[in-house]
Amino acid sequence: MTTGTLDDYRQTLYRIAEAIAPTWERRRADIEQMAAPVREWMLRELRLRSGDTVLELAAGAGDTGFEAAGIVGATGRLITTDLSPTMVDVARRRGAELGVANVEYRVMDAEQLTLDDDAVDAVVCRFSYMLMADPAAALAETRRVLRPGGRLALAVWDAPERNPFLTLVAGSLVQHGHVDPPEPPPAPGPFSMASAQRVQALAHGAGFATVRTEEVAGRAVFPSVDAYLNVIADTAGPFGLTLQSLSGPDRAAVRADVEDGLQRFAAAGGYELPCVALCAVAE
């Protein structure tokens, strides 16, 4: 992508985050159920200590960071950030619901962090570097604000074929001409960092000395075809917003495709789809 195209993409990403935030908030429990193995892996690998300062990038509803806030305790601090002001408000409401006191909420672009050098002890970023216009710049900023010995834990999606919960709807939307086919990596997108080699290269290029990756499997469970479609419509960024906009025959055609594709994932009481994240810890 050219600089101009990247700037256009950044504006589009912002608009999508603002638009999806209300439904993302409503689906928080569904998101966290699927992401639980990833959240647990990241927090374990960060090796947080009492008194640490933790930065969460692109936090969404913020649950990973809030769990970290409990680990670092009253003498520690969490900085919850997102590019979207509306999404930061979602996190603020979730934090209030949980009674998290040691947290600061800030609207912040991960590619241009408004923090001093060596400001935090740990950074966590779940399913977001892959969507950023310039993940190399974001990772370099992450390295800049980390103190010596600090750690980053990140997660991105593994290969498309290992994550059918996303590709079933996306494939149908592309097939019916509702969205353009995604550009191949390194263009930003859900699978732009679905390679351990790419994750390691980006992290090393940003100044991290050691990087270790690990696949973390999860599952997405849905009681019906419509339940699946509704969750995807509410959470899956541009695919979700496009799905929300469909009605009548267009919606019915996508639903038929999805119902057919879901049959191989039939389980007792509905459907169970595998999902695989590529997680990394770097320092």
Disulfide bonds with the S-S distance in Angstrom:
none
